[in-house]
């Protein structure tokens, strides 16, 4: 009969989450007591890969926030151009009032 496949990486991640203060050697020994032979270097690899994934997510969030800031600047620039093309702030307000009246009528 074939052995059931064991996801060693998932077990290592679970052990690391349960014992974040332990070293890779200690995690390896802990898993060995559970019947799973895993070298400490493999534990280190899984640990560093998890750290890299967290870093990538953090960079992605940072980039998203930066681009959101760019959208705000673009909106301000577009508003300034609209005010200039309308001939001033009061004329732009009047034009927006007209647009609002038309949109309510529809």
FIKOLZA-1660 file (N, C-alpha, C; in steps of 0.1 Angstrom, whole numbers, plus 5000, padded with zeros to 4 digits):
% residues 106
   i   px   py   pz ch aa at
   1 5008 4988 5000  A  X  N
   1 5000 5000 5000  A  X CA
   1 5009 5013 5000  A  X  C
   2 5005 5023 4992  A  X  N
   2 5013 5035 4991  A  X CA
   2 5011 5044 5004  A  X  C
   3 5022 5050 5007  A  X  N
   3 5022 5059 5018  A  X CA
   3 5014 5072 5015  A  X  C
   4 5008 5078 5025  A  X  N
   4 5001 5091 5022  A  X CA
   4 5011 5102 5021  A  X  C
   5 5008 5110 5011  A  X  N
   5 5017 5122 5009  A  X CA
   5 5016 5132 5021  A  X  C
   6 5028 5136 5025  A  X  N
   6 5028 5146 5036  A  X CA
   6 5034 5159 5031  A  X  C
   7 5028 5170 5033  A  X  N
   7 5033 5183 5029  A  X CA
   7 5042 5188 5040  A  X  C
   8 5055 5186 5038  A  X  N
   8 5065 5189 5048  A  X CA
   8 5065 5204 5050  A  X  C
   9 5064 5212 5039  A  X  N
   9 5065 5226 5040  A  X CA
   9 5053 5232 5049  A  X  C
  10 5041 5226 5047  A  X  N
  10 5030 5231 5054  A  X CA
  10 5032 5228 5069  A  X  C
  11 5037 5216 5072  A  X  N
  11 5040 5212 5086  A  X CA
  11 5050 5221 5092  A  X  C
  12 5061 5225 5085  A  X  N
  12 5071 5234 5090  A  X CA
  12 5065 5247 5092  A  X  C
  13 5057 5253 5083  A  X  N
  13 5050 5266 5085  A  X CA
  13 5042 5266 5098  A  X  C
  14 5034 5255 5100  A  X  N
  14 5026 5253 5112  A  X CA
  14 5035 5254 5125  A  X  C
  15 5046 5246 5124  A  X  N
  15 5055 5246 5136  A  X CA
  15 5061 5259 5138  A  X  C
  16 5065 5266 5128  A  X  N
  16 5071 5280 5129  A  X CA
  16 5060 5289 5135  A  X  C
  17 5048 5288 5131  A  X  N
  17 5037 5297 5136  A  X CA
  17 5035 5294 5150  A  X  C
  18 5035 5281 5154  A  X  N
  18 5033 5278 5168  A  X CA
  18 5044 5281 5177  A  X  C
  19 5057 5281 5172  A  X  N
  19 5069 5283 5179  A  X CA
  19 5078 5293 5172  A  X  C
  20 5074 5306 5171  A  X  N
  20 5082 5315 5163  A  X CA
  20 5096 5318 5169  A  X  C
  21 5097 5315 5182  A  X  N
  21 5110 5318 5189  A  X CA
  21 5120 5307 5187  A  X  C
  22 5116 5296 5182  A  X  N
  22 5125 5284 5181  A  X CA
  22 5134 5286 5168  A  X  C
  23 5146 5280 5169  A  X  N
  23 5155 5280 5158  A  X CA
  23 5152 5269 5148  A  X  C
  24 5157 5269 5136  A  X  N
  24 5154 5259 5126  A  X CA
  24 5159 5245 5132  A  X  C
  25 5170 5244 5139  A  X  N
  25 5174 5232 5145  A  X CA
  25 5163 5226 5155  A  X  C
  26 5158 5235 5163  A  X  N
  26 5148 5231 5173  A  X CA
  26 5135 5227 5166  A  X  C
  27 5131 5234 5155  A  X  N
  27 5119 5230 5148  A  X CA
  27 5122 5216 5141  A  X  C
  28 5133 5214 5136  A  X  N
  28 5137 5201 5130  A  X CA
  28 5136 5190 5140  A  X  C
  29 5141 5192 5152  A  X  N
  29 5140 5182 5162  A  X CA
  29 5126 5180 5167  A  X  C
  30 5118 5191 5167  A  X  N
  30 5104 5190 5171  A  X CA
  30 5096 5181 5161  A  X  C
  31 5099 5183 5148  A  X  N
  31 5092 5175 5138  A  X CA
  31 5097 5161 5138  A  X  C
  32 5109 5159 5142  A  X  N
  32 5115 5145 5142  A  X CA
  32 5108 5137 5153  A  X  C
  33 5104 5144 5164  A  X  N
  33 5096 5136 5174  A  X CA
  33 5082 5133 5170  A  X  C
  34 5077 5140 5159  A  X  N
  34 5064 5137 5154  A  X CA
  34 5065 5127 5142  A  X  C
  35 5078 5122 5140  A  X  N
  35 5080 5112 5129  A  X CA
  35 5083 5117 5116  A  X  C
  36 5086 5130 5115  A  X  N
  36 5089 5136 5102  A  X CA
  36 5104 5140 5102  A  X  C
  37 5112 5134 5093  A  X  N
  37 5126 5137 5092  A  X CA
  37 5128 5149 5082  A  X  C
  38 5132 5161 5088  A  X  N
  38 5134 5173 5080  A  X CA
  38 5147 5179 5085  A  X  C
  39 5156 5182 5075  A  X  N
  39 5169 5188 5079  A  X CA
  39 5167 5203 5083  A  X  C
  40 5175 5208 5092  A  X  N
  40 5173 5222 5096  A  X CA
  40 5175 5232 5085  A  X  C
  41 5183 5228 5075  A  X  N
  41 5185 5237 5063  A  X CA
  41 5171 5239 5056  A  X  C
  42 5164 5228 5055  A  X  N
  42 5151 5229 5048  A  X CA
  42 5141 5238 5056  A  X  C
  43 5142 5237 5069  A  X  N
  43 5133 5246 5078  A  X CA
  43 5137 5260 5075  A  X  C
  44 5150 5263 5074  A  X  N
  44 5155 5276 5072  A  X CA
  44 5150 5282 5058  A  X  C
  45 5150 5273 5048  A  X  N
  45 5146 5277 5035  A  X CA
  45 5131 5280 5035  A  X  C
  46 5123 5272 5042  A  X  N
  46 5108 5275 5042  A  X CA
  46 5106 5288 5050  A  X  C
  47 5113 5290 5061  A  X  N
  47 5112 5302 5069  A  X CA
  47 5116 5314 5061  A  X  C
  48 5126 5314 5053  A  X  N
  48 5131 5326 5046  A  X CA
  48 5121 5328 5034  A  X  C
  49 5115 5318 5028  A  X  N
  49 5106 5319 5017  A  X CA
  49 5093 5326 5023  A  X  C
  50 5089 5322 5034  A  X  N
  50 5077 5328 5040  A  X CA
  50 5080 5343 5043  A  X  C
  51 5092 5346 5048  A  X  N
  51 5095 5360 5050  A  X CA
  51 5095 5368 5037  A  X  C
  52 5100 5362 5027  A  X  N
  52 5101 5369 5014  A  X CA
  52 5087 5371 5008  A  X  C
  53 5077 5362 5011  A  X  N
  53 5064 5364 5006  A  X CA
  53 5057 5376 5014  A  X  C
  54 5060 5377 5027  A  X  N
  54 5055 5388 5035  A  X CA
  54 5060 5401 5029  A  X  C
  55 5073 5401 5026  A  X  N
  55 5079 5413 5021  A  X CA
  55 5073 5418 5008  A  X  C
  56 5071 5408 4999  A  X  N
  56 5065 5411 4986  A  X CA
  56 5051 5417 4988  A  X  C
  57 5043 5411 4997  A  X  N
  57 5030 5417 4999  A  X CA
  57 5031 5431 5004  A  X  C
  58 5040 5433 5013  A  X  N
  58 5042 5447 5019  A  X CA
  58 5045 5457 5008  A  X  C
  59 5055 5453 4999  A  X  N
  59 5059 5461 4988  A  X CA
  59 5047 5464 4978  A  X  C
  60 5039 5454 4976  A  X  N
  60 5027 5455 4967  A  X CA
  60 5017 5465 4973  A  X  C
  61 5015 5464 4986  A  X  N
  61 5006 5474 4993  A  X CA
  61 5011 5488 4992  A  X  C
  62 5024 5489 4994  A  X  N
  62 5031 5503 4993  A  X CA
  62 5030 5509 4979  A  X  C
  63 5031 5500 4969  A  X  N
  63 5030 5505 4955  A  X CA
  63 5016 5509 4953  A  X  C
  64 5006 5502 4958  A  X  N
  64 4992 5505 4956  A  X CA
  64 4989 5519 4962  A  X  C
  65 4994 5521 4974  A  X  N
  65 4992 5534 4981  A  X CA
  65 4998 5545 4973  A  X  C
  66 5010 5543 4968  A  X  N
  66 5017 5553 4960  A  X CA
  66 5009 5557 4948  A  X  C
  67 5003 5547 4941  A  X  N
  67 4996 5550 4929  A  X CA
  67 4983 5556 4932  A  X  C
  68 4977 5553 4944  A  X  N
  68 4965 5560 4948  A  X CA
  68 4968 5575 4950  A  X  C
  69 4979 5578 4955  A  X  N
  69 4983 5592 4957  A  X CA
  69 4985 5599 4944  A  X  C
  70 4990 5592 4934  A  X  N
  70 4991 5597 4920  A  X CA
  70 4978 5601 4914  A  X  C
  71 4967 5592 4917  A  X  N
  71 4954 5595 4912  A  X CA
  71 4949 5608 4918  A  X  C
  72 4951 5611 4930  A  X  N
  72 4947 5623 4937  A  X CA
  72 4953 5635 4931  A  X  C
  73 4966 5634 4927  A  X  N
  73 4973 5645 4921  A  X CA
  73 4968 5647 4907  A  X  C
  74 4965 5637 4900  A  X  N
  74 4959 5638 4887  A  X CA
  74 4945 5645 4887  A  X  C
  75 4937 5641 4897  A  X  N
  75 4924 5648 4899  A  X CA
  75 4926 5662 4901  A  X  C
  76 4935 5666 4910  A  X  N
  76 4937 5680 4913  A  X CA
  76 4942 5688 4900  A  X  C
  77 4951 5682 4893  A  X  N
  77 4956 5688 4880  A  X CA
  77 4944 5689 4870  A  X  C
  78 4935 5679 4869  A  X  N
  78 4924 5680 4860  A  X CA
  78 4914 5691 4865  A  X  C
  79 4912 5693 4878  A  X  N
  79 4904 5703 4883  A  X CA
  79 4909 5717 4880  A  X  C
  80 4922 5719 4882  A  X  N
  80 4929 5731 4879  A  X CA
  80 4927 5735 4864  A  X  C
  81 4929 5725 4855  A  X  N
  81 4927 5727 4841  A  X CA
  81 4913 5731 4837  A  X  C
  82 4903 5724 4844  A  X  N
  82 4889 5727 4842  A  X CA
  82 4886 5742 4846  A  X  C
  83 4891 5746 4857  A  X  N
  83 4889 5760 4862  A  X CA
  83 4895 5770 4852  A  X  C
  84 4907 5767 4847  A  X  N
  84 4914 5776 4837  A  X CA
  84 4905 5777 4825  A  X  C
  85 4901 5765 4820  A  X  N
  85 4893 5765 4807  A  X CA
  85 4879 5771 4809  A  X  C
  86 4874 5771 4821  A  X  N
  86 4861 5777 4823  A  X CA
  86 4862 5792 4824  A  X  C
  87 4874 5797 4827  A  X  N
  87 4876 5811 4828  A  X CA
  87 4877 5817 4842  A  X  C
  88 4878 5808 4852  A  X  N
  88 4879 5812 4866  A  X CA
  88 4871 5803 4875  A  X  C
  89 4872 5805 4887  A  X  N
  89 4866 5796 4897  A  X CA
  89 4851 5797 4897  A  X  C
  90 4846 5810 4896  A  X  N
  90 4831 5812 4897  A  X CA
  90 4825 5806 4884  A  X  C
  91 4831 5808 4873  A  X  N
  91 4826 5802 4861  A  X CA
  91 4825 5787 4861  A  X  C
  92 4836 5781 4867  A  X  N
  92 4836 5766 4868  A  X CA
  92 4825 5762 4878  A  X  C
  93 4823 5769 4889  A  X  N
  93 4812 5765 4898  A  X CA
  93 4798 5766 4891  A  X  C
  94 4796 5777 4883  A  X  N
  94 4784 5778 4875  A  X CA
  94 4782 5767 4866  A  X  C
  95 4793 5763 4859  A  X  N
  95 4792 5752 4849  A  X CA
  95 4789 5739 4856  A  X  C
  96 4795 5737 4868  A  X  N
  96 4791 5724 4876  A  X CA
  96 4777 5725 4881  A  X  C
  97 4772 5736 4884  A  X  N
  97 4758 5738 4888  A  X CA
  97 4749 5734 4877  A  X  C
  98 4752 5738 4865  A  X  N
  98 4744 5735 4853  A  X CA
  98 4744 5720 4851  A  X  C
  99 4756 5714 4852  A  X  N
  99 4757 5699 4850  A  X CA
  99 4749 5692 4860  A  X  C
 100 4749 5697 4872  A  X  N
 100 4741 5690 4883  A  X CA
 100 4726 5691 4880  A  X  C
 101 4722 5703 4876  A  X  N
 101 4708 5705 4873  A  X CA
 101 4703 5696 4861  A  X  C
 102 4712 5695 4851  A  X  N
 102 4709 5686 4840  A  X CA
 102 4708 5671 4844  A  X  C
 103 4718 5667 4853  A  X  N
 103 4718 5653 4857  A  X CA
 103 4706 5650 4866  A  X  C
 104 4701 5659 4873  A  X  N
 104 4689 5657 4882  A  X CA
 104 4676 5656 4873  A  X  C
 105 4676 5663 4861  A  X  N
 105 4665 5663 4852  A  X CA
 105 4664 5650 4845  A  X  C
 106 4675 5643 4843  A  X  N
 106 4675 5630 4836  A  X CA
 106 4671 5620 4845  A  X  C
% end
